[in-house]
Amino acid sequence: MKNINENVIPMDAWKQALHLKREEKSLLDYLNVLSFHDLMNESKEIVMELEAESYNDDLALRARMIIEEISGRLSHYSGEVTLMLNGMLKNLEEKIQGIR
């Protein structure tokens, strides 16, 4: 017989997941309306912040979302570029997991 608690999600974890989903959607909506030039400027700022600051969840989220947006936009043009960006995204996510 299953323990009832196995099917229960802690309220804090649920709230945190919901907050993260909302942040991701908001950021993706913002990045989606940027011109490619503005998106590149935004990515340059993220790179400078990554080099200057210590790890934080907000910075990691922004970096991941920018890479995903750039990758999505370029996927129509070059499979090689998309593979490279997806590799960068995987590398970033692995480093984030290692820092936590």
N, C-alpha and C positions, 0 to 999 in steps of 0.2 A: 504494500500500500504506500502510495506517495505521500510524502510530507507536504502539507498545505503550504508551508513557507517556501518550497521550491518554486512555486508559481507566483510568488509575490515579489514585486520589484520595489526596492526601497524608495521612498518618496524623494529623498535627496538626489538619488541617482537619476530618477525620472525627471526631476526639475532641471538638473544639470544638463541632461541630454536634450531636453526641450529648449533650454537656453542656447545651447551650442547650435542646434538646428536653426533657430531664429537668427543667430549671429551669422551663420554661413549663408542663409538665404539673403539677408540684408546686404552682406558684403558682395555676394554674387550679383545681386540686382545692381549695386553700385558699379561694379567692374564691367558689367554687361553694357552699360550705357557710355562708358568711356571710349573715346577714339583710340585707335591702336597707339598713336603717339602718346596720349595721356596714360595709357596702360603701361607703356614702356617707362615713362617718367615715374609712375607709381612703383614699378618693379625696381627701379634704381634706388628709390628711397628705402624700400624694404631691404635691399642688399646692404645699404649703408647702415641701417639700423641693426641688421644681423651682425655686422662687423663691429659695431660700437657698443651694443648692449648685451647683457646676459640674456639667457633664454627666458621667455615668458610665453604663456599659452596664446595670448592675443597676437603676438608677433608671428608665432608659428602658424596660426590659423590664416593670417593675412598672406603669408608667404605661400602656403599651400593653395589658397584660393586663386592667387595671382598666377601661379604656375598652371593650375587647371584651366583658367580662362585663356591664357596665352596658348596653351596646348590645344584647346578646343577651337580657337580661331585659326590656328595654323594647320590643323589636321586636314583641311580641305586642299592645302597646297603641297605639303610634303610629308610623306610617311616617315622619312628619316628624322625630320625635325620633331615630329610628334613622339617618336620613340625616344629621342634624346631627352625631351622635356619630361616624358613619363618616367624615365630613368632618374632624372633630377628629383622629381616628386617622390619617388620611392626612396631615394637616398635621404631626402629631407625627413620623411616620415620615420625612417629607421633611426636617424640621429635624434629626433624628438623622443622616440620611445626609449632610447638609450639614456637620455638626460633625465627623464622623469624618474 
